[in-house]
Amino acid sequence: MTTYDDPEFDDPNPPEESSNRTFLLVAGILGGLVLLGLLCIVGYFFLRNNTNQQNEATVIAQVTQQQATVQAGVTQTSIAQNLTQTAAVTNTVPPTNTPVIAEATATFTATSNPATATVGAAFTQIAVSTQTIIPTSTALPNTGFVDDFGAPGLMLVAIALVAVIFLVRRLRSAPS
């Protein structure tokens, strides 16, 4: 009888490890990092919220003070204007009764042809459009891959990549 015939070695399943200490250690470290990250996010939220409330209170105090200053200035301006106004009445001359004389004038009334009016309107629109300067770009953009290498360089890169494809297929099919 050989050692290979021993019934202890016939078991196809190897014995399992009694403890997964490495796995538990790594899982604990990752869980701790996630928990630490969540605590940092919550702390940032509360500190940021507290800072925003303090900033809002400061802004409200500044706006209130500014409004009080403006109101005091407006009050002082109106008091100064009331003191400088004169109460004296000025004499005004009453309007005179001037007769209006109607004179006949010769007015030219041309009968307009609708076709002439349409052509005139078209000429007006053309004149307006030629006087308006429309800015347009005459230069082409100087960005992109082809601008750096040009079309010949792009063709060389394409040929090189096709050569790499054929070379890799050849090496894969070659016996080792």
Backbone as JSON Lines, residues from 0, in Angstrom:
{"i":0,"aa":"M","n":[0.84,-1.17,0.0],"ca":[0.0,0.0,0.0],"c":[0.89,1.23,0.0]}
{"i":1,"aa":"T","n":[0.52,2.2,-0.88],"ca":[1.31,3.42,-0.99],"c":[0.63,4.53,-0.2]}
{"i":2,"aa":"T","n":[1.33,5.62,-0.11],"ca":[0.76,6.75,0.62],"c":[-0.38,7.4,-0.16]}
{"i":3,"aa":"Y","n":[-0.43,7.12,-1.45],"ca":[-1.5,7.71,-2.25],"c":[-2.81,6.96,-2.08]}
{"i":4,"aa":"D","n":[-2.74,5.77,-1.57],"ca":[-3.95,4.99,-1.35],"c":[-4.58,5.28,0.01]}
{"i":5,"aa":"D","n":[-3.96,6.13,0.76],"ca":[-4.49,6.46,2.09],"c":[-5.81,7.2,1.95]}
{"i":6,"aa":"P","n":[-6.85,6.82,2.7],"ca":[-8.15,7.48,2.56],"c":[-8.13,8.95,2.96]}
{"i":7,"aa":"E","n":[-7.18,9.41,3.72],"ca":[-7.12,10.83,4.11],"c":[-6.81,11.72,2.91]}
{"i":8,"aa":"F","n":[-6.07,11.21,1.93],"ca":[-5.68,12.0,0.77],"c":[-6.71,11.94,-0.35]}
{"i":9,"aa":"D","n":[-7.72,11.11,-0.22],"ca":[-8.74,11.0,-1.25],"c":[-9.76,12.12,-1.2]}
{"i":10,"aa":"D","n":[-9.77,12.96,-0.18],"ca":[-10.76,14.05,-0.04],"c":[-10.46,15.14,-1.07]}
{"i":11,"aa":"P","n":[-11.39,15.39,-2.02],"ca":[-11.11,16.41,-3.06],"c":[-11.18,17.84,-2.51]}
{"i":12,"aa":"N","n":[-11.89,18.09,-1.44],"ca":[-11.99,19.45,-0.87],"c":[-10.91,19.67,0.17]}
{"i":13,"aa":"P","n":[-10.09,20.69,-0.02],"ca":[-9.07,20.93,1.0],"c":[-9.73,21.51,2.26]}
{"i":14,"aa":"P","n":[-9.07,21.4,3.38],"ca":[-9.67,21.95,4.61],"c":[-9.74,23.47,4.54]}
{"i":15,"aa":"E","n":[-10.82,24.04,5.04],"ca":[-11.01,25.5,5.01],"c":[-10.2,26.15,6.11]}
{"i":16,"aa":"E","n":[-9.9,27.44,5.89],"ca":[-9.16,28.17,6.9],"c":[-10.04,28.39,8.11]}
{"i":17,"aa":"S","n":[-9.43,28.4,9.24],"ca":[-10.22,28.54,10.46],"c":[-10.62,29.99,10.71]}
{"i":18,"aa":"S","n":[-9.83,30.94,10.23],"ca":[-10.19,32.35,10.42],"c":[-9.78,33.16,9.2]}
{"i":19,"aa":"N","n":[-10.6,34.16,8.92],"ca":[-10.3,35.07,7.81],"c":[-9.86,36.41,8.4]}
{"i":20,"aa":"R","n":[-8.78,36.37,9.11],"ca":[-8.32,37.55,9.83],"c":[-7.94,38.68,8.87]}
{"i":21,"aa":"T","n":[-7.31,38.39,7.76],"ca":[-6.9,39.42,6.8],"c":[-8.11,40.1,6.18]}
{"i":22,"aa":"F","n":[-9.09,39.28,5.79],"ca":[-10.31,39.85,5.19],"c":[-11.03,40.75,6.18]}
{"i":23,"aa":"L","n":[-11.17,40.29,7.4],"ca":[-11.87,41.1,8.41],"c":[-11.11,42.4,8.7]}
{"i":24,"aa":"L","n":[-9.79,42.34,8.71],"ca":[-8.98,43.54,8.95],"c":[-9.18,44.56,7.82]}
{"i":25,"aa":"V","n":[-9.12,44.12,6.57],"ca":[-9.29,45.02,5.43],"c":[-10.71,45.58,5.39]}
{"i":26,"aa":"A","n":[-11.72,44.71,5.66],"ca":[-13.1,45.19,5.68],"c":[-13.31,46.22,6.78]}
{"i":27,"aa":"G","n":[-12.71,46.01,7.95],"ca":[-12.83,46.98,9.04],"c":[-12.18,48.31,8.7]}
{"i":28,"aa":"I","n":[-11.02,48.26,8.05],"ca":[-10.33,49.5,7.67],"c":[-11.17,50.27,6.64]}
{"i":29,"aa":"L","n":[-11.69,49.58,5.63],"ca":[-12.52,50.25,4.62],"c":[-13.8,50.81,5.23]}
{"i":30,"aa":"G","n":[-14.44,50.06,6.11],"ca":[-15.64,50.55,6.79],"c":[-15.33,51.78,7.63]}
{"i":31,"aa":"G","n":[-14.18,51.76,8.3],"ca":[-13.78,52.93,9.09],"c":[-13.54,54.15,8.22]}
{"i":32,"aa":"L","n":[-12.92,53.95,7.04],"ca":[-12.7,55.07,6.13],"c":[-14.03,55.66,5.63]}
{"i":33,"aa":"V","n":[-14.97,54.77,5.32],"ca":[-16.28,55.26,4.87],"c":[-16.96,56.04,5.99]}
{"i":34,"aa":"L","n":[-16.91,55.5,7.2],"ca":[-17.52,56.18,8.35],"c":[-16.84,57.53,8.61]}
{"i":35,"aa":"L","n":[-15.51,57.56,8.53],"ca":[-14.77,58.81,8.72],"c":[-15.15,59.84,7.65]}
{"i":36,"aa":"G","n":[-15.3,59.38,6.4],"ca":[-15.71,60.29,5.32],"c":[-17.1,60.86,5.57]}
{"i":37,"aa":"L","n":[-18.03,60.02,6.0],"ca":[-19.38,60.5,6.29],"c":[-19.37,61.51,7.44]}
{"i":38,"aa":"L","n":[-18.58,61.24,8.47],"ca":[-18.49,62.19,9.59],"c":[-17.91,63.53,9.13]}
{"i":39,"aa":"C","n":[-16.92,63.48,8.24],"ca":[-16.34,64.73,7.72],"c":[-17.37,65.52,6.91]}
{"i":40,"aa":"I","n":[-18.17,64.82,6.11],"ca":[-19.19,65.5,5.31],"c":[-20.23,66.16,6.2]}
{"i":41,"aa":"V","n":[-20.68,65.45,7.24],"ca":[-21.66,66.01,8.17],"c":[-21.07,67.2,8.92]}
{"i":42,"aa":"G","n":[-19.83,67.07,9.36],"ca":[-19.18,68.19,10.06],"c":[-19.03,69.41,9.16]}
{"i":43,"aa":"Y","n":[-18.66,69.2,7.91],"ca":[-18.54,70.31,6.97],"c":[-19.88,70.99,6.76]}
{"i":44,"aa":"F","n":[-20.94,70.19,6.64],"ca":[-22.27,70.76,6.45],"c":[-22.66,71.66,7.62]}
{"i":45,"aa":"F","n":[-22.44,71.18,8.84],"ca":[-22.83,71.99,10.0],"c":[-21.96,73.24,10.15]}
{"i":46,"aa":"L","n":[-20.66,73.11,9.92],"ca":[-19.79,74.29,10.03],"c":[-20.1,75.3,8.94]}
{"i":47,"aa":"R","n":[-20.35,74.81,7.74],"ca":[-20.67,75.72,6.63],"c":[-22.0,76.42,6.87]}
{"i":48,"aa":"N","n":[-22.99,75.67,7.38],"ca":[-24.3,76.25,7.67],"c":[-24.19,77.32,8.74]}
{"i":49,"aa":"N","n":[-23.37,77.07,9.78],"ca":[-23.19,78.05,10.85],"c":[-22.51,79.3,10.31]}
{"i":50,"aa":"T","n":[-21.52,79.13,9.43],"ca":[-20.82,80.28,8.84],"c":[-21.77,81.09,7.96]}
{"i":51,"aa":"N","n":[-22.64,80.4,7.2],"ca":[-23.61,81.11,6.36],"c":[-24.58,81.92,7.2]}
{"i":52,"aa":"Q","n":[-25.02,81.38,8.33],"ca":[-25.94,82.11,9.19],"c":[-25.26,83.35,9.76]}
{"i":53,"aa":"Q","n":[-23.99,83.23,10.14],"ca":[-23.26,84.41,10.65],"c":[-23.09,85.44,9.55]}
{"i":54,"aa":"N","n":[-22.78,85.0,8.33],"ca":[-22.63,85.93,7.22],"c":[-23.94,86.63,6.91]}
{"i":55,"aa":"E","n":[-25.06,85.88,6.94],"ca":[-26.36,86.49,6.69],"c":[-26.7,87.52,7.75]}
{"i":56,"aa":"A","n":[-26.39,87.22,9.01],"ca":[-26.66,88.18,10.08],"c":[-25.82,89.44,9.89]}
{"i":57,"aa":"T","n":[-24.58,89.29,9.48],"ca":[-23.71,90.45,9.25],"c":[-24.24,91.28,8.09]}
{"i":58,"aa":"V","n":[-24.66,90.63,7.02],"ca":[-25.18,91.36,5.86],"c":[-26.47,92.09,6.23]}
{"i":59,"aa":"I","n":[-27.35,91.44,6.99],"ca":[-28.6,92.09,7.4],"c":[-28.3,93.31,8.25]}
{"i":60,"aa":"A","n":[-27.33,93.21,9.16],"ca":[-26.97,94.36,9.99],"c":[-26.42,95.5,9.14]}
{"i":61,"aa":"Q","n":[-25.59,95.17,8.15],"ca":[-25.02,96.21,7.29],"c":[-26.11,96.88,6.45]}
{"i":62,"aa":"V","n":[-27.04,96.09,5.92],"ca":[-28.11,96.66,5.11],"c":[-29.01,97.55,5.95]}
{"i":63,"aa":"T","n":[-29.3,97.14,7.18],"ca":[-30.14,97.95,8.07],"c":[-29.45,99.27,8.39]}
{"i":64,"aa":"Q","n":[-28.15,99.21,8.66],"ca":[-27.41,100.44,8.95],"c":[-27.37,101.35,7.72]}
{"i":65,"aa":"Q","n":[-27.19,100.77,6.55],"ca":[-27.16,101.57,5.33],"c":[-28.52,102.22,5.07]}
{"i":66,"aa":"Q","n":[-29.6,101.49,5.29],"ca":[-30.93,102.05,5.09],"c":[-31.2,103.19,6.07]}
{"i":67,"aa":"A","n":[-30.73,103.06,7.31],"ca":[-30.92,104.13,8.29],"c":[-30.14,105.37,7.87]}
{"i":68,"aa":"T","n":[-28.93,105.17,7.35],"ca":[-28.11,106.31,6.89],"c":[-28.78,107.01,5.71]}
{"i":69,"aa":"V","n":[-29.3,106.24,4.76],"ca":[-29.97,106.82,3.61],"c":[-31.23,107.58,4.05]}
{"i":70,"aa":"Q","n":[-31.99,107.01,4.96],"ca":[-33.21,107.66,5.44],"c":[-32.88,108.98,6.14]}
{"i":71,"aa":"A","n":[-31.81,108.99,6.93],"ca":[-31.41,110.24,7.59],"c":[-31.0,111.28,6.56]}
{"i":72,"aa":"G","n":[-30.28,110.87,5.51],"ca":[-29.88,111.81,4.47],"c":[-31.08,112.38,3.73]}
{"i":73,"aa":"V","n":[-32.07,111.53,3.42],"ca":[-33.26,111.99,2.72],"c":[-34.03,112.99,3.58]}
{"i":74,"aa":"T","n":[-34.13,112.7,4.87],"ca":[-34.83,113.61,5.78],"c":[-34.13,114.96,5.84]}
{"i":75,"aa":"Q","n":[-32.83,114.96,5.97],"ca":[-32.08,116.22,6.03],"c":[-32.2,117.0,4.72]}
{"i":76,"aa":"T","n":[-32.21,116.29,3.58],"ca":[-32.35,116.96,2.29],"c":[-33.71,117.62,2.17]}
{"i":77,"aa":"S","n":[-34.76,116.94,2.59],"ca":[-36.09,117.53,2.48],"c":[-36.24,118.73,3.41]}
{"i":78,"aa":"I","n":[-35.64,118.68,4.6],"ca":[-35.7,119.84,5.53],"c":[-34.97,121.02,4.91]}
{"i":79,"aa":"A","n":[-33.8,120.78,4.3],"ca":[-33.04,121.87,3.69],"c":[-33.79,122.46,2.51]}
{"i":80,"aa":"Q","n":[-34.48,121.65,1.71],"ca":[-35.25,122.17,0.59],"c":[-36.43,122.99,1.06]}
{"i":81,"aa":"N","n":[-37.07,122.59,2.13],"ca":[-38.21,123.35,2.66],"c":[-37.78,124.71,3.19]}
{"i":82,"aa":"L","n":[-36.58,124.8,3.76],"ca":[-36.11,126.06,4.3],"c":[-35.71,127.03,3.19]}
{"i":83,"aa":"T","n":[-35.23,126.53,2.05],"ca":[-34.73,127.42,1.01],"c":[-35.83,127.88,0.05]}
{"i":84,"aa":"Q","n":[-37.01,127.28,0.08],"ca":[-38.07,127.69,-0.84],"c":[-38.63,129.04,-0.38]}
{"i":85,"aa":"T","n":[-38.93,129.91,-1.36],"ca":[-39.49,131.22,-1.04],"c":[-41.0,131.15,-1.11]}
{"i":86,"aa":"A","n":[-41.62,131.89,-0.26],"ca":[-43.08,131.91,-0.22],"c":[-43.65,133.07,-1.02]}
{"i":87,"aa":"A","n":[-42.8,133.84,-1.69],"ca":[-43.27,135.01,-2.44],"c":[-43.99,134.57,-3.7]}
{"i":88,"aa":"V","n":[-45.07,135.28,-4.04],"ca":[-45.85,134.99,-5.22],"c":[-45.34,135.87,-6.34]}
{"i":89,"aa":"T","n":[-45.13,135.32,-7.51],"ca":[-44.67,136.12,-8.65],"c":[-45.86,136.49,-9.5]}
{"i":90,"aa":"N","n":[-45.81,137.68,-10.06],"ca":[-46.88,138.16,-10.93],"c":[-46.71,137.56,-12.32]}
{"i":91,"aa":"T","n":[-47.77,136.97,-12.82],"ca":[-47.75,136.42,-14.17],"c":[-48.72,137.21,-15.02]}
{"i":92,"aa":"V","n":[-48.33,137.42,-16.27],"ca":[-49.16,138.17,-17.19],"c":[-50.23,137.23,-17.73]}
{"i":93,"aa":"P","n":[-51.5,137.64,-17.75],"ca":[-52.55,136.77,-18.27],"c":[-52.4,136.61,-19.78]}
{"i":94,"aa":"P","n":[-52.84,135.5,-20.34],"ca":[-52.69,135.28,-21.77],"c":[-53.54,136.26,-22.58]}
{"i":95,"aa":"T","n":[-53.06,136.65,-23.73],"ca":[-53.79,137.58,-24.59],"c":[-54.64,136.81,-25.58]}
{"i":96,"aa":"N","n":[-55.63,137.47,-26.14],"ca":[-56.53,136.85,-27.08],"c":[-56.0,137.14,-28.48]}
{"i":97,"aa":"T","n":[-55.23,136.2,-29.05],"ca":[-54.62,136.4,-30.35],"c":[-55.44,135.66,-31.39]}
{"i":98,"aa":"P","n":[-55.89,136.37,-32.48],"ca":[-56.69,135.68,-33.5],"c":[-55.8,134.79,-34.39]}
{"i":99,"aa":"V","n":[-56.34,133.65,-34.78],"ca":[-55.63,132.73,-35.64],"c":[-56.13,132.93,-37.05]}
{"i":100,"aa":"I","n":[-55.21,133.18,-38.01],"ca":[-55.58,133.42,-39.39],"c":[-55.26,132.17,-40.18]}
{"i":101,"aa":"A","n":[-56.25,131.62,-40.83],"ca":[-56.07,130.42,-41.63],"c":[-55.71,130.82,-43.04]}
{"i":102,"aa":"E","n":[-54.62,130.26,-43.55],"ca":[-54.2,130.53,-44.92],"c":[-54.29,129.24,-45.73]}
{"i":103,"aa":"A","n":[-54.69,129.39,-46.95],"ca":[-54.78,128.24,-47.83],"c":[-53.4,127.95,-48.4]}
{"i":104,"aa":"T","n":[-53.0,126.7,-48.38],"ca":[-51.71,126.33,-48.94],"c":[-51.93,125.24,-49.97]}
{"i":105,"aa":"A","n":[-51.07,125.21,-50.94],"ca":[-51.19,124.2,-51.99],"c":[-50.46,122.95,-51.52]}
{"i":106,"aa":"T","n":[-51.18,121.85,-51.47],"ca":[-50.56,120.6,-51.06],"c":[-50.57,119.64,-52.24]}
{"i":107,"aa":"F","n":[-49.5,118.92,-52.4],"ca":[-49.39,117.98,-53.51],"c":[-49.8,116.6,-53.0]}
{"i":108,"aa":"T","n":[-50.81,116.04,-53.59],"ca":[-51.25,114.7,-53.23],"c":[-51.03,113.8,-54.44]}
{"i":109,"aa":"A","n":[-50.08,112.89,-54.28],"ca":[-49.77,111.99,-55.38],"c":[-50.52,110.69,-55.17]}
{"i":110,"aa":"T","n":[-51.07,110.21,-56.23],"ca":[-51.73,108.91,-56.13],"c":[-50.63,107.87,-56.24]}
{"i":111,"aa":"S","n":[-50.48,107.01,-55.22],"ca":[-49.38,106.04,-55.22],"c":[-49.82,104.74,-55.85]}
{"i":112,"aa":"N","n":[-48.95,104.22,-56.63],"ca":[-49.16,102.94,-57.28],"c":[-48.68,101.86,-56.3]}
{"i":113,"aa":"P","n":[-49.43,100.77,-56.04],"ca":[-48.99,99.75,-55.09],"c":[-47.67,99.1,-55.48]}
{"i":114,"aa":"A","n":[-47.42,98.92,-56.76],"ca":[-46.15,98.33,-57.2],"c":[-45.0,99.26,-56.87]}
{"i":115,"aa":"T","n":[-45.21,100.55,-57.05],"ca":[-44.17,101.53,-56.74],"c":[-43.89,101.54,-55.24]}
{"i":116,"aa":"A","n":[-44.94,101.44,-54.43],"ca":[-44.77,101.41,-52.98],"c":[-43.98,100.17,-52.56]}
{"i":117,"aa":"T","n":[-44.24,99.02,-53.18],"ca":[-43.52,97.79,-52.85],"c":[-42.05,97.9,-53.21]}
{"i":118,"aa":"V","n":[-41.77,98.44,-54.39],"ca":[-40.38,98.61,-54.82],"c":[-39.68,99.6,-53.9]}
{"i":119,"aa":"G","n":[-40.39,100.67,-53.51],"ca":[-39.79,101.66,-52.6],"c":[-39.47,101.03,-51.25]}
{"i":120,"aa":"A","n":[-40.36,100.19,-50.75],"ca":[-40.11,99.52,-49.47],"c":[-38.93,98.56,-49.59]}
{"i":121,"aa":"A","n":[-38.81,97.88,-50.72],"ca":[-37.69,96.96,-50.92],"c":[-36.37,97.72,-50.97]}
{"i":122,"aa":"F","n":[-36.37,98.88,-51.67],"ca":[-35.16,99.7,-51.71],"c":[-34.79,100.2,-50.32]}
{"i":123,"aa":"T","n":[-35.78,100.53,-49.52],"ca":[-35.5,101.0,-48.15],"c":[-34.87,99.88,-47.34]}
{"i":124,"aa":"Q","n":[-35.39,98.65,-47.45],"ca":[-34.82,97.54,-46.7],"c":[-33.41,97.22,-47.16]}
{"i":125,"aa":"I","n":[-33.16,97.34,-48.46],"ca":[-31.81,97.11,-48.97],"c":[-30.85,98.17,-48.43]}
{"i":126,"aa":"A","n":[-31.3,99.41,-48.4],"ca":[-30.45,100.49,-47.91],"c":[-30.13,100.28,-46.43]}
{"i":127,"aa":"V","n":[-31.12,99.86,-45.65],"ca":[-30.89,99.62,-44.22],"c":[-29.94,98.46,-44.02]}
{"i":128,"aa":"S","n":[-30.11,97.4,-44.82],"ca":[-29.25,96.22,-44.63],"c":[-27.81,96.49,-45.06]}
{"i":129,"aa":"T","n":[-27.6,97.38,-46.04],"ca":[-26.23,97.67,-46.45],"c":[-25.55,98.62,-45.47]}
{"i":130,"aa":"Q","n":[-26.31,99.37,-44.72],"ca":[-25.71,100.28,-43.75],"c":[-25.4,99.57,-42.44]}
{"i":131,"aa":"T","n":[-26.07,98.47,-42.17],"ca":[-25.82,97.72,-40.95],"c":[-24.63,96.82,-41.16]}
{"i":132,"aa":"I","n":[-23.63,96.94,-40.3],"ca":[-22.43,96.13,-40.4],"c":[-22.64,94.88,-39.55]}
{"i":133,"aa":"I","n":[-22.58,93.75,-40.18],"ca":[-22.75,92.49,-39.47],"c":[-21.36,91.89,-39.28]}
{"i":134,"aa":"P","n":[-20.91,91.76,-38.03],"ca":[-19.58,91.2,-37.82],"c":[-19.56,89.7,-38.12]}
{"i":135,"aa":"T","n":[-18.6,89.29,-38.91],"ca":[-18.45,87.87,-39.24],"c":[-17.0,87.48,-39.03]}
{"i":136,"aa":"S","n":[-16.8,86.25,-38.71],"ca":[-15.45,85.74,-38.5],"c":[-14.89,85.27,-39.84]}
{"i":137,"aa":"T","n":[-13.7,85.72,-40.15],"ca":[-13.08,85.31,-41.4],"c":[-11.98,84.3,-41.16]}
{"i":138,"aa":"A","n":[-11.54,84.15,-39.92],"ca":[-10.45,83.22,-39.61],"c":[-11.03,81.87,-39.21]}
{"i":139,"aa":"L","n":[-10.35,80.81,-39.59],"ca":[-10.75,79.47,-39.19],"c":[-10.2,79.19,-37.79]}
{"i":140,"aa":"P","n":[-10.87,78.35,-37.02],"ca":[-10.35,78.05,-35.68],"c":[-9.04,77.28,-35.76]}
{"i":141,"aa":"N","n":[-8.18,77.52,-34.8],"ca":[-6.87,76.91,-34.79],"c":[-6.81,75.89,-33.66]}
{"i":142,"aa":"T","n":[-7.75,74.95,-33.64],"ca":[-7.77,73.94,-32.6],"c":[-7.94,72.57,-33.24]}
{"i":143,"aa":"G","n":[-7.67,71.55,-32.47],"ca":[-7.91,70.2,-32.93],"c":[-6.64,69.45,-33.24]}
{"i":144,"aa":"F","n":[-6.8,68.16,-33.49],"ca":[-5.68,67.27,-33.73],"c":[-5.07,67.48,-35.11]}
{"i":145,"aa":"V","n":[-5.91,67.69,-36.11],"ca":[-5.41,67.82,-37.49],"c":[-4.64,69.12,-37.66]}
{"i":146,"aa":"D","n":[-5.0,70.16,-36.91],"ca":[-4.26,71.42,-37.01],"c":[-2.82,71.27,-36.54]}
{"i":147,"aa":"D","n":[-2.6,70.36,-35.57],"ca":[-1.25,70.17,-35.06],"c":[-0.39,69.32,-36.0]}
{"i":148,"aa":"F","n":[-0.98,68.24,-36.57],"ca":[-0.2,67.32,-37.39],"c":[-0.47,67.45,-38.87]}
{"i":149,"aa":"G","n":[-1.61,67.97,-39.23],"ca":[-1.96,68.1,-40.63],"c":[-2.49,66.78,-41.19]}
{"i":150,"aa":"A","n":[-3.02,66.83,-42.39],"ca":[-3.6,65.65,-43.03],"c":[-2.55,64.59,-43.33]}
{"i":151,"aa":"P","n":[-1.34,64.93,-43.82],"ca":[-0.34,63.88,-44.07],"c":[0.05,63.14,-42.79]}
{"i":152,"aa":"G","n":[0.2,63.86,-41.71],"ca":[0.54,63.21,-40.44],"c":[-0.57,62.29,-39.97]}
{"i":153,"aa":"L","n":[-1.8,62.7,-40.19],"ca":[-2.94,61.87,-39.81],"c":[-2.97,60.59,-40.64]}
{"i":154,"aa":"M","n":[-2.65,60.68,-41.92],"ca":[-2.6,59.5,-42.78],"c":[-1.48,58.55,-42.33]}
{"i":155,"aa":"L","n":[-0.32,59.09,-41.95],"ca":[0.77,58.25,-41.47],"c":[0.38,57.5,-40.2]}
{"i":156,"aa":"V","n":[-0.31,58.17,-39.3],"ca":[-0.75,57.52,-38.06],"c":[-1.75,56.41,-38.39]}
{"i":157,"aa":"A","n":[-2.66,56.64,-39.33],"ca":[-3.64,55.61,-39.71],"c":[-2.94,54.4,-40.32]}
{"i":158,"aa":"I","n":[-1.95,54.61,-41.18],"ca":[-1.2,53.5,-41.79],"c":[-0.45,52.72,-40.72]}
{"i":159,"aa":"A","n":[0.14,53.44,-39.74],"ca":[0.88,52.78,-38.67],"c":[-0.04,51.91,-37.82]}
{"i":160,"aa":"L","n":[-1.25,52.39,-37.54],"ca":[-2.19,51.6,-36.74],"c":[-2.68,50.37,-37.5]}
{"i":161,"aa":"V","n":[-2.89,50.49,-38.79],"ca":[-3.28,49.32,-39.59],"c":[-2.13,48.31,-39.59]}
{"i":162,"aa":"A","n":[-0.88,48.77,-39.69],"ca":[0.28,47.88,-39.64],"c":[0.35,47.17,-38.3]}
{"i":163,"aa":"V","n":[0.05,47.86,-37.22],"ca":[0.05,47.23,-35.89],"c":[-1.01,46.14,-35.83]}
{"i":164,"aa":"I","n":[-2.17,46.38,-36.4],"ca":[-3.23,45.36,-36.41],"c":[-2.77,44.1,-37.12]}
{"i":165,"aa":"F","n":[-2.19,44.26,-38.32],"ca":[-1.72,43.08,-39.06],"c":[-0.58,42.38,-38.32]}
{"i":166,"aa":"L","n":[0.33,43.12,-37.71],"ca":[1.44,42.53,-36.99],"c":[0.95,41.72,-35.79]}
{"i":167,"aa":"V","n":[-0.01,42.24,-35.06],"ca":[-0.53,41.53,-33.89],"c":[-1.25,40.26,-34.33]}
{"i":168,"aa":"R","n":[-2.0,40.3,-35.39],"ca":[-2.69,39.09,-35.89],"c":[-1.66,38.03,-36.33]}
{"i":169,"aa":"R","n":[-0.62,38.49,-36.94],"ca":[0.42,37.56,-37.4],"c":[1.11,36.9,-36.22]}
{"i":170,"aa":"L","n":[1.4,37.7,-35.17],"ca":[2.08,37.15,-34.0],"c":[1.16,36.19,-33.25]}
{"i":171,"aa":"R","n":[-0.12,36.44,-33.2],"ca":[-1.06,35.55,-32.51],"c":[-1.19,34.21,-33.23]}
{"i":172,"aa":"S","n":[-1.19,34.22,-34.53],"ca":[-1.38,32.99,-35.29],"c":[-0.09,32.2,-35.43]}
{"i":173,"aa":"A","n":[1.06,32.8,-35.13],"ca":[2.35,32.11,-35.25],"c":[2.48,31.08,-34.13]}
{"i":174,"aa":"P","n":[2.98,29.89,-34.44],"ca":[3.18,28.89,-33.36],"c":[4.32,29.32,-32.46]}
{"i":175,"aa":"S","n":[4.16,29.06,-31.18],"ca":[5.22,29.46,-30.27],"c":[6.11,28.33,-29.86]}
